[in-house]
């Protein structure tokens, strides 16, 4: 059964929307959204994960039903601090981390800031820094958001987010969902601050300090964070494994939930 979402006001002053699902007493798994997303991005994988894990999903600041402070940008370290305060608030100890894209950046920040607090992580479409090419893309997305709102911004982002077959089959449904953001009443500044917060991100100098096991998954068709970027993360981590996933673009958990669940469950079960 789908449990109701709840709100938690944290010591830093931010209120985050979260949802806990799965088996009481099972290992904890925290799933961290990608940029401009919300907890609905995990809907396809939850049926495969909740029988084995106690799963926490939450909206980072600026996402979904969480607060979107007027002051920005919202950086990965800031989102990681919010996540840490949420874990403390809920008394969640030693959870595994799962992140997609910017959610992987937040997970890396958590691992670097809190050694020994997490058994490990499964990171999808991760990168070690925002390089020049990525910065140009993000700045273009900001421009599109200012000119045409989420609809135009979606047109700019869509070719990079999903593999070709998945996007062709579901383009109209995905576009309609993002167009609906115009009607949900949420101000666009939250989207803006998320994008701006990623412009200068760079964790390369701290990756060697992360000792926990990390599985790095890269879609072979990922045009946004090409596989070599995820490989760069894996090569810098002392205890990691890199896997290339055929037929997948940037958003593995959305494009093939069943295969994603197999990957994450098999890896965590091996520890």
Backbone bond lengths (Angstrom), bond angles and torsions (degrees), N, CA, C in turn:
res aa  C-N    CA-C-N  psi(-1)  N-CA   C-N-CA  omega(-1)  CA-C   N-CA-C  phi
1 X - - - 1.449 - - 1.535 109.61 -
2 X 1.329 116.29 139.07 1.455 121.63 179.51 1.525 109.00 -76.28
3 X 1.321 117.63 122.13 1.452 121.09 -179.43 1.517 110.41 -84.28
4 X 1.325 115.34 155.82 1.458 120.48 -179.43 1.520 110.40 -73.63
5 X 1.337 115.79 144.92 1.446 120.13 175.05 1.516 110.78 -72.91
6 X 1.325 115.88 154.67 1.450 121.66 179.63 1.520 109.75 -131.42
7 X 1.334 115.66 166.29 1.455 121.88 179.32 1.519 109.68 -117.85
8 X 1.330 115.95 140.11 1.462 121.57 178.14 1.523 108.27 -129.97
9 X 1.336 116.09 124.86 1.462 121.10 173.92 1.521 108.19 -93.44
10 X 1.327 116.23 122.78 1.459 122.76 -168.77 1.525 111.30 -101.29
11 X 1.332 117.75 164.87 1.470 120.82 -177.50 1.523 113.79 -55.78
12 X 1.332 117.13 -31.40 1.454 119.65 179.34 1.510 114.02 -74.33
13 X 1.336 116.82 -4.81 1.456 121.09 176.57 1.516 115.01 100.26
14 X 1.334 117.65 -11.35 1.463 121.59 -178.45 1.525 109.97 -84.41
15 X 1.321 116.80 144.61 1.462 122.00 173.58 1.522 108.54 -108.27
16 X 1.333 116.39 122.55 1.460 121.96 -178.27 1.518 110.85 -112.34
17 X 1.310 114.96 141.69 1.462 122.46 172.14 1.528 108.73 -87.35
18 X 1.333 116.26 134.63 1.467 119.94 -179.31 1.518 110.10 -145.65
19 X 1.316 114.44 166.01 1.462 121.28 178.92 1.528 108.15 -146.10
20 X 1.330 117.54 133.68 1.459 123.45 176.47 1.522 108.10 -112.76
21 X 1.330 115.79 127.48 1.462 121.65 -179.85 1.521 109.50 -139.24
22 X 1.330 115.71 161.89 1.453 119.89 176.45 1.507 113.92 106.86
23 X 1.320 115.15 -167.50 1.450 122.11 -169.55 1.532 112.18 -85.53
24 X 1.348 118.43 122.01 1.462 119.49 173.13 1.525 110.70 -58.44
25 X 1.314 116.16 135.05 1.451 120.92 -179.30 1.519 114.43 89.00
26 X 1.325 117.37 -11.57 1.464 120.35 177.95 1.526 109.72 -77.47
27 X 1.338 118.27 163.32 1.462 120.07 176.84 1.529 111.49 -58.52
28 X 1.323 115.49 141.63 1.460 120.12 179.64 1.521 110.61 -78.61
29 X 1.331 115.76 141.47 1.455 123.47 173.92 1.523 107.56 -135.01
30 X 1.323 116.35 122.64 1.470 122.14 179.66 1.521 108.18 -106.64
31 X 1.327 116.88 121.91 1.457 122.68 -179.07 1.527 109.27 -104.52
32 X 1.338 116.62 128.13 1.458 121.43 -172.97 1.527 109.41 -115.39
33 X 1.329 115.34 123.91 1.466 122.92 -173.46 1.526 112.69 -63.32
34 X 1.331 114.40 156.76 1.444 121.00 168.78 1.520 111.02 -78.28
35 X 1.312 116.09 173.61 1.453 123.26 -179.52 1.531 110.80 -59.29
36 X 1.329 117.13 137.90 1.470 124.59 175.22 1.525 112.94 64.57
37 X 1.328 117.00 15.60 1.457 120.66 -178.39 1.523 109.81 -105.60
38 X 1.325 116.16 -170.98 1.461 121.91 172.91 1.525 107.69 -151.21
39 X 1.322 116.73 -174.73 1.468 119.62 -173.12 1.529 113.41 -64.03
40 X 1.331 117.70 -17.61 1.464 118.98 179.94 1.524 111.99 -64.94
41 X 1.348 117.77 -17.88 1.464 118.78 -179.57 1.526 112.16 -65.03
42 X 1.345 117.30 -19.02 1.464 121.52 -178.64 1.531 112.50 -95.32
43 X 1.333 117.91 3.47 1.471 120.36 -174.20 1.523 112.46 -56.95
44 X 1.327 117.30 -38.39 1.457 119.87 -176.59 1.515 114.25 -72.19
45 X 1.339 117.92 -25.24 1.465 119.98 -176.66 1.526 112.66 -95.10
46 X 1.307 118.17 -18.36 1.462 119.98 -175.84 1.532 113.23 -60.54
47 X 1.340 120.32 -40.69 1.469 118.39 177.74 1.527 113.15 -59.80
48 X 1.329 117.49 -29.06 1.455 120.22 179.80 1.515 113.59 -87.07
49 X 1.336 118.00 -17.91 1.463 121.28 -176.48 1.525 113.59 -102.40
50 X 1.332 117.46 -34.60 1.472 119.52 -174.29 1.526 114.51 -66.62
51 X 1.353 121.13 -24.48 1.470 117.84 174.10 1.531 113.18 -67.80
52 X 1.338 118.31 -19.35 1.461 121.97 -174.74 1.523 113.64 -112.19
53 X 1.339 116.79 -20.92 1.460 121.16 -173.56 1.528 111.32 -132.80
54 X 1.313 114.39 158.33 1.457 122.34 165.37 1.527 105.47 -93.22
55 X 1.320 117.87 112.63 1.454 122.00 -166.63 1.527 110.94 -108.51
56 X 1.325 115.22 128.02 1.461 121.86 171.90 1.520 108.51 -106.99
57 X 1.325 116.29 123.27 1.460 121.89 168.15 1.517 107.89 -116.87
58 X 1.316 116.69 149.10 1.466 119.50 179.87 1.518 109.47 -155.45
59 X 1.320 115.22 157.32 1.454 121.38 174.84 1.519 108.92 -93.19
60 X 1.329 116.71 124.34 1.460 120.24 173.34 1.531 109.61 -65.52
61 X 1.315 116.65 166.51 1.462 119.26 177.80 1.536 109.86 -55.35
62 X 1.333 114.06 136.06 1.457 120.01 -178.09 1.512 114.73 87.39
63 X 1.328 117.76 -5.19 1.455 121.65 -177.44 1.530 110.97 -111.35
64 X 1.328 116.21 149.74 1.453 121.77 170.28 1.511 114.13 48.67
65 X 1.328 115.70 -124.34 1.463 121.88 -177.06 1.527 112.85 -97.70
66 X 1.313 117.59 6.45 1.466 120.32 177.27 1.526 110.42 -80.71
67 X 1.321 115.28 163.42 1.462 120.85 177.98 1.528 111.07 -60.21
68 X 1.326 114.26 149.23 1.466 121.82 172.99 1.526 107.47 -126.55
69 X 1.337 117.60 84.04 1.468 119.83 -177.46 1.529 111.83 -58.24
70 X 1.319 115.60 147.12 1.456 120.26 178.91 1.521 111.55 -64.90
71 X 1.346 115.81 -31.76 1.451 119.71 179.80 1.534 110.04 -78.98
72 X 1.298 115.77 133.00 1.450 120.60 177.69 1.511 110.18 -139.24
73 X 1.317 118.47 -173.66 1.462 127.01 -0.31 1.519 112.02 -78.70
74 X 1.340 115.49 171.42 1.465 121.46 175.01 1.535 107.90 -100.09
75 X 1.306 116.83 105.50 1.465 121.39 -175.68 1.526 111.40 -90.75
76 X 1.331 116.10 163.02 1.465 120.95 176.90 1.530 111.72 -60.23
77 X 1.353 120.36 -43.89 1.474 118.80 176.45 1.527 112.58 -60.42
78 X 1.319 116.93 -37.08 1.461 120.54 178.80 1.530 110.85 -67.11
79 X 1.332 116.49 -43.52 1.464 119.99 177.18 1.523 110.94 -64.12
80 X 1.330 117.24 -36.04 1.465 120.68 177.41 1.523 110.94 -65.57
81 X 1.315 117.63 -39.41 1.462 120.43 176.74 1.522 110.76 -64.16
82 X 1.333 117.01 -41.36 1.469 120.34 175.08 1.527 110.44 -58.41
83 X 1.331 115.91 -46.08 1.467 120.62 -178.94 1.525 110.82 -62.12
84 X 1.331 117.30 -41.60 1.457 120.99 179.02 1.523 110.70 -62.71
85 X 1.309 116.94 -42.60 1.464 120.14 178.32 1.525 111.35 -64.93
86 X 1.338 116.94 -34.79 1.467 119.81 176.66 1.529 110.48 -67.08
87 X 1.319 117.71 -42.63 1.465 120.67 177.34 1.527 111.14 -61.19
88 X 1.324 116.87 -41.54 1.466 120.63 177.24 1.522 110.49 -64.64
89 X 1.316 116.84 -42.64 1.471 121.97 180.00 1.525 111.23 -60.04
90 X 1.327 116.42 -39.53 1.465 121.81 -177.81 1.528 112.59 -90.88
91 X 1.339 116.75 -0.56 1.462 122.85 -179.26 1.528 111.31 55.77
92 X 1.321 115.62 44.71 1.466 121.93 177.23 1.524 108.15 -93.45
93 X 1.336 116.62 120.91 1.457 121.78 -176.50 1.535 110.38 -115.05
94 X 1.315 115.30 139.61 1.467 123.80 174.62 1.533 113.34 51.08
95 X 1.325 117.62 52.29 1.468 118.84 175.05 1.524 111.66 -84.28
96 X 1.312 116.63 148.43 1.450 120.93 166.18 1.526 108.22 -73.09
97 X 1.323 116.32 151.59 1.456 121.94 179.35 1.523 110.14 -111.86
98 X 1.321 115.48 139.71 1.456 121.22 171.47 1.514 108.33 -131.29
99 X 1.311 117.44 128.55 1.455 119.79 -177.87 1.512 111.83 -137.13
100 X 1.320 115.33 150.47 1.458 121.79 174.03 1.517 109.27 -118.35
101 X 1.323 117.36 125.35 1.457 122.89 173.61 1.533 110.98 56.73
102 X 1.325 118.78 -116.26 1.468 119.58 178.30 1.523 111.22 -61.17
103 X 1.334 117.14 -27.07 1.460 119.83 173.84 1.514 111.60 -64.11
104 X 1.336 117.27 -31.08 1.464 120.72 174.02 1.526 110.50 -68.99
105 X 1.330 116.96 -36.36 1.471 120.48 175.94 1.523 110.42 -62.44
106 X 1.326 116.64 -43.73 1.467 120.84 177.78 1.522 110.50 -62.78
107 X 1.335 116.73 -41.42 1.471 120.33 178.22 1.525 111.30 -62.61
108 X 1.320 117.53 -41.85 1.463 120.41 177.55 1.532 110.91 -63.03
109 X 1.313 117.16 -38.84 1.464 120.55 176.69 1.528 110.85 -62.70
110 X 1.320 117.02 -40.41 1.467 120.74 178.14 1.523 110.84 -64.67
111 X 1.321 116.65 -45.14 1.467 120.61 179.95 1.525 111.17 -62.29
112 X 1.336 116.89 -40.39 1.456 120.69 -178.64 1.525 111.90 -71.56
113 X 1.318 116.86 -35.86 1.466 120.84 -175.30 1.520 113.07 -82.55
114 X 1.346 117.76 -22.21 1.470 120.62 -173.35 1.527 110.22 -133.59
115 X 1.321 117.43 70.94 1.470 120.75 -179.47 1.529 111.73 -57.47
116 X 1.322 115.75 133.87 1.452 120.80 177.29 1.516 115.59 83.29
117 X 1.336 117.56 -5.39 1.468 120.09 -177.27 1.519 112.90 -82.75
118 X 1.336 116.63 -16.11 1.459 120.90 -175.74 1.533 109.53 -129.67
119 X 1.332 118.08 137.96 1.472 119.82 178.30 1.519 112.86 -66.32
120 X 1.336 117.04 -28.43 1.454 120.87 -178.25 1.514 110.13 165.44
121 X 1.343 115.97 -169.99 1.458 119.98 -174.76 1.523 110.54 -153.59
122 X 1.330 114.63 154.81 1.461 122.50 170.39 1.521 106.59 -121.19
123 X 1.328 115.92 113.15 1.458 121.75 -173.08 1.531 110.08 -113.09
124 X 1.316 115.64 129.13 1.455 121.85 -179.37 1.525 109.84 -112.69
125 X 1.332 115.88 133.55 1.472 121.30 178.29 1.520 111.40 55.62
126 X 1.324 115.79 45.46 1.466 121.10 -178.87 1.524 110.42 -83.74
127 X 1.324 114.62 158.95 1.461 121.19 172.37 1.517 107.91 -145.17
128 X 1.335 115.74 157.95 1.458 120.64 -177.29 1.515 112.65 -91.35
129 X 1.332 116.21 -17.40 1.466 119.62 -178.07 1.521 109.28 -163.54
130 X 1.318 115.59 162.59 1.453 121.64 170.56 1.528 107.65 -90.40
131 X 1.323 115.92 104.48 1.461 119.21 -178.15 1.532 110.38 -84.86
132 X 1.320 116.22 -177.31 1.463 120.88 -173.87 1.527 111.82 -60.84
133 X 1.336 116.95 -44.43 1.461 120.62 -178.99 1.519 111.67 -63.39
134 X 1.335 116.35 -44.16 1.457 119.67 178.19 1.527 110.98 -63.68
135 X 1.319 115.97 -38.97 1.471 119.44 179.26 1.533 111.03 -61.51
136 X 1.332 116.61 -40.62 1.463 119.83 177.06 1.526 111.03 -61.26
137 X 1.329 116.81 -41.83 1.469 120.11 178.86 1.527 110.67 -62.85
138 X 1.324 116.45 -46.32 1.458 120.02 -178.39 1.526 110.94 -62.61
139 X 1.315 116.94 -40.82 1.465 119.93 178.57 1.526 110.78 -65.25
140 X 1.328 116.66 -36.18 1.462 120.45 175.54 1.519 110.78 -64.19
141 X 1.328 117.64 -40.88 1.461 120.97 178.09 1.531 111.01 -62.67
142 X 1.323 116.37 -40.44 1.462 119.86 176.98 1.522 110.89 -60.26
143 X 1.313 116.23 -43.41 1.462 120.92 -179.85 1.522 110.22 -62.89
144 X 1.322 116.92 -44.30 1.466 120.92 179.28 1.526 111.01 -63.62
145 X 1.324 116.69 -40.45 1.462 120.43 179.08 1.519 110.56 -62.13
146 X 1.327 117.07 -41.02 1.462 121.27 179.57 1.526 111.82 -67.97
147 X 1.337 116.04 -35.63 1.464 119.96 -176.25 1.525 112.45 -80.66
148 X 1.345 116.56 -41.46 1.455 118.93 -170.61 1.509 116.00 -135.80
149 X 1.324 118.25 10.95 1.453 120.92 178.08 1.521 112.13 70.36
150 X 1.349 117.02 -164.86 1.470 121.01 -175.92 1.524 113.98 -59.91
151 X 1.353 117.68 -29.09 1.460 119.24 -179.26 1.509 112.46 -63.91
152 X 1.327 117.08 -51.21 1.457 120.95 178.91 1.518 110.93 -67.93
153 X 1.320 116.42 -37.79 1.461 119.66 177.90 1.527 110.60 -62.21
154 X 1.344 116.95 -37.54 1.467 120.53 176.72 1.526 110.95 -61.59
155 X 1.334 117.17 -42.44 1.460 120.09 179.51 1.522 111.37 -59.79
156 X 1.341 116.38 -35.34 1.457 120.38 179.90 1.525 112.06 -74.13
157 X 1.327 117.21 -32.32 1.461 122.20 -173.49 1.528 112.49 -88.72
158 X 1.335 117.21 -36.80 1.469 122.19 -168.86 1.527 114.78 -50.73
159 X 1.333 120.54 -44.63 1.468 118.74 -177.41 1.525 113.67 -62.97
160 X 1.328 117.48 -17.26 1.460 120.84 -178.17 1.533 113.28 -97.36
161 X 1.324 116.88 -18.70 1.467 119.59 -168.64 1.520 114.66 -86.29
162 X 1.329 117.69 -32.91 1.456 120.08 -172.36 1.523 110.86 -128.19
163 X 1.327 114.79 155.59 1.455 119.79 174.28 1.518 110.82 -65.51
164 X 1.331 116.66 159.13 1.462 122.09 -170.56 1.525 112.84 -59.26
165 X 1.335 117.87 -49.05 1.460 120.10 -176.79 1.522 111.36 -64.79
166 X 1.332 116.41 -42.48 1.462 120.25 179.82 1.523 110.06 -62.65
167 X 1.327 117.78 -45.52 1.462 120.85 -177.06 1.521 111.24 -66.39
168 X 1.316 117.50 -41.65 1.459 119.80 179.93 1.528 111.34 -62.42
169 X 1.332 116.65 -39.42 1.462 120.60 -177.58 1.524 112.71 -73.53
170 X 1.328 117.61 -28.39 1.471 119.47 -171.02 1.527 114.14 -123.33
171 X 1.316 116.56 12.95 1.464 120.17 -172.81 1.520 112.59 -55.87
172 X 1.328 118.43 -47.83 1.462 121.00 -175.13 1.531 111.82 -65.79
173 X 1.338 116.51 -38.39 1.468 120.02 178.33 1.527 110.00 -66.30
174 X 1.319 116.60 -44.50 1.461 120.61 179.65 1.526 111.16 -63.57
175 X 1.326 116.99 -42.08 1.462 120.67 -179.76 1.528 110.82 -65.08
176 X 1.349 116.74 -41.91 1.460 120.22 179.22 1.521 111.33 -62.31
177 X 1.336 116.54 -38.46 1.467 120.11 178.59 1.523 110.38 -63.15
178 X 1.313 116.92 -45.63 1.460 119.30 -178.36 1.525 111.57 -70.93
179 X 1.327 117.82 -32.75 1.464 120.38 174.97 1.526 110.70 -63.19
180 X 1.353 116.17 -31.82 1.471 119.45 -179.16 1.515 111.62 -65.17
181 X 1.330 117.81 -17.89 1.456 120.43 178.24 1.528 111.26 -62.60
182 X 1.342 116.71 -23.22 1.456 119.54 176.51 1.524 111.63 -65.01
183 X 1.335 115.88 -25.26 1.456 120.67 -173.44 1.511 113.76 -101.28
184 X 1.338 119.11 -4.26 1.458 118.87 -173.13 1.518 113.42 -86.62
185 X 1.325 116.69 -1.89 1.463 119.49 174.18 1.509 115.23 81.58
186 X 1.325 117.70 -1.76 1.463 119.89 -178.28 1.524 109.08 -82.53
187 X 1.322 118.38 127.79 1.472 120.26 -177.93 1.520 111.94 -65.11
188 X 1.335 115.45 148.77 1.454 120.91 -176.25 1.523 112.60 -72.61
189 X 1.330 118.24 -15.19 1.464 118.00 -176.75 1.534 111.79 -62.27
190 X 1.333 117.15 -27.51 1.460 119.64 176.82 1.518 111.79 -64.43
191 X 1.348 116.98 -40.36 1.465 120.88 175.51 1.528 110.01 -64.32
192 X 1.340 114.74 -45.49 1.475 120.23 -178.29 1.520 110.92 -58.02
193 X 1.329 116.69 -46.45 1.463 120.64 -176.04 1.529 111.73 -68.19
194 X 1.344 117.40 -30.41 1.465 119.37 175.69 1.529 110.82 -65.49
195 X 1.323 115.75 -47.38 1.462 119.77 -179.35 1.528 110.59 -63.98
196 X 1.335 116.02 -46.84 1.467 120.30 -178.88 1.525 111.28 -61.71
197 X 1.324 116.79 -32.81 1.455 120.84 -179.09 1.518 114.00 -68.00
198 X 1.330 116.12 -18.82 1.466 120.28 -179.28 1.527 113.02 -93.10
199 X 1.315 118.08 -6.77 1.464 121.19 -170.86 1.527 113.74 -63.19
200 X 1.330 117.88 -36.78 1.466 120.91 -172.88 1.527 113.21 -113.31
201 X 1.336 117.73 16.61 1.466 119.96 -171.66 1.530 111.42 -70.17
202 X 1.332 116.53 138.09 1.467 121.59 179.18 1.530 108.51 -160.17
203 X 1.337 117.28 115.20 1.462 121.26 -178.47 1.525 111.43 -116.62
204 X 1.317 118.55 11.19 1.468 121.36 -173.38 1.527 113.05 -55.23
205 X 1.336 117.55 -40.14 1.464 119.83 -174.77 1.519 112.75 -70.94
206 X 1.344 117.68 -12.53 1.468 120.39 -176.60 1.520 113.86 -110.50
207 X 1.312 117.41 -2.61 1.469 119.31 -175.86 1.520 112.54 -66.25
208 X 1.319 118.37 -36.48 1.461 121.02 -177.83 1.526 112.29 -62.95
209 X 1.334 117.14 -22.07 1.466 120.52 -178.66 1.522 112.56 -80.26
210 X 1.330 117.22 -10.82 1.466 120.95 -178.73 1.528 108.58 -84.71
211 X 1.315 116.82 110.34 1.466 121.81 -174.90 1.532 113.17 -96.09
212 X 1.318 117.92 -14.18 1.464 120.78 -176.04 1.535 110.76 -69.69
213 X 1.338 117.11 152.20 1.467 119.87 176.73 1.523 111.12 -68.03
214 X 1.320 115.25 136.57 1.465 121.13 -177.93 1.524 108.94 -136.27
215 X 1.331 115.87 128.20 1.451 121.93 171.60 1.528 108.01 -97.32
216 X 1.331 116.84 123.29 1.462 122.55 179.50 1.525 108.60 -106.66
217 X 1.330 116.55 116.07 1.456 122.85 -178.03 1.526 109.48 -107.43
218 X 1.332 116.69 131.32 1.458 121.70 179.68 1.518 109.85 -128.80
219 X 1.319 116.69 130.77 1.457 120.75 174.41 1.519 110.60 -74.67
220 X 1.307 116.49 132.56 1.463 120.48 -178.12 1.527 111.73 -63.43
221 X 1.346 117.70 -23.88 1.463 121.86 -179.23 1.529 112.33 -103.23
222 X 1.320 117.17 15.52 1.468 120.80 -177.72 1.528 110.20 -71.92
223 X 1.328 116.72 113.46 1.458 121.74 179.13 1.528 112.19 -93.54
224 X 1.331 117.27 -17.28 1.460 120.25 -177.79 1.529 111.24 -82.72
225 X 1.327 115.97 -53.17 1.464 120.76 172.64 1.529 106.65 -119.71
226 X 1.318 117.39 85.92 1.467 120.77 -177.43 1.523 111.32 -52.46
227 X 1.331 117.29 154.12 1.462 120.60 -175.30 1.522 114.76 -51.09
228 X 1.325 118.45 -32.08 1.469 119.11 -178.21 1.525 111.40 -63.50
229 X 1.344 117.04 -27.46 1.466 119.07 178.65 1.528 110.52 -70.36
230 X 1.329 116.38 -41.26 1.463 120.36 176.85 1.526 110.46 -67.10
231 X 1.328 115.98 -37.81 1.463 120.44 177.28 1.533 110.66 -62.93
232 X 1.316 117.39 -37.51 1.464 121.52 177.21 1.528 110.81 -58.53
233 X 1.324 116.83 -40.66 1.464 120.97 176.92 1.522 109.76 -63.80
234 X 1.328 116.55 -49.63 1.469 120.64 -177.36 1.521 111.76 -60.39
235 X 1.301 117.16 -40.16 1.464 120.31 -178.07 1.521 112.24 -69.15
236 X 1.331 117.24 -25.27 1.463 120.56 -179.62 1.521 112.77 -86.57
237 X 1.325 117.56 -16.66 1.461 121.32 -179.39 1.532 109.76 -87.13
238 X 1.332 118.28 135.40 1.468 120.91 -177.07 1.523 114.20 -64.95
239 X 1.342 117.58 -30.45 1.463 120.47 -176.02 1.523 109.03 -133.24
240 X 1.325 116.05 84.44 1.461 119.24 -174.78 1.519 110.76 -142.07
241 X 1.336 113.91 165.01 1.457 121.18 173.13 1.523 107.26 -136.53
242 X 1.317 115.98 139.63 1.466 121.70 179.48 1.512 109.20 -112.02
243 X 1.346 115.81 134.61 1.458 120.32 176.28 1.525 109.51 -133.53
244 X 1.313 115.51 132.93 1.459 122.77 174.91 1.528 108.19 -96.11
245 X 1.337 116.19 127.57 1.470 120.98 -175.50 1.527 109.50 -105.92
246 X 1.330 118.08 110.91 1.473 120.88 -177.86 1.536 111.82 -64.24
247 X 1.333 115.52 147.00 1.456 121.05 173.26 1.506 115.56 74.70
248 X 1.328 118.31 9.43 1.463 122.66 -174.89 1.529 109.22 -119.28
249 X 1.338 115.30 141.86 1.451 121.03 175.20 1.523 111.24 -93.11
250 X 1.312 116.27 -132.80 1.464 121.32 -174.05 1.523 112.90 -80.94
251 X 1.334 117.49 -29.19 1.471 121.02 -167.75 1.528 111.70 -112.88
252 X 1.327 116.29 67.35 1.463 122.54 -176.86 1.532 113.19 -50.36
253 X 1.357 121.18 -49.19 1.468 119.61 -177.18 1.526 113.63 -61.71
254 X 1.327 116.95 -25.85 1.463 121.49 179.88 1.523 110.38 -86.57
255 X 1.313 116.89 -40.20 1.463 120.98 -174.59 1.522 113.33 -74.40
256 X 1.324 117.62 -37.04 1.472 120.84 -178.02 1.532 108.77 -145.49
257 X 1.336 117.57 75.80 1.467 120.71 -175.66 1.519 113.79 -57.40
258 X 1.337 117.30 -39.32 1.464 120.00 -177.15 1.528 111.13 -63.79
259 X 1.312 116.38 -46.64 1.465 119.59 -179.33 1.536 110.79 -67.55
260 X 1.332 116.48 -36.06 1.465 119.59 177.21 1.525 110.30 -62.05
261 X 1.321 116.92 -45.65 1.467 120.61 179.55 1.525 111.06 -59.85
262 X 1.319 116.52 -40.47 1.469 119.88 177.91 1.523 110.80 -60.74
263 X 1.333 116.75 -44.78 1.464 120.64 -178.43 1.528 111.35 -62.94
264 X 1.313 116.78 -49.34 1.455 120.22 -173.91 1.533 110.98 -70.93
265 X 1.339 116.70 -38.17 1.467 120.22 -179.56 1.527 110.82 -68.56
266 X 1.322 116.98 -43.14 1.465 120.70 -179.62 1.527 110.21 -62.92
267 X 1.321 116.59 -43.04 1.469 119.52 -177.16 1.523 111.11 -67.01
268 X 1.325 117.36 -48.30 1.465 119.55 -178.30 1.529 111.02 -64.76
269 X 1.325 116.86 -37.19 1.463 120.75 -179.04 1.521 112.34 -66.53
270 X 1.337 117.51 -17.90 1.464 119.97 -178.80 1.534 112.09 -81.76
271 X 1.343 116.95 -1.77 1.474 120.31 179.52 1.525 111.41 -117.21
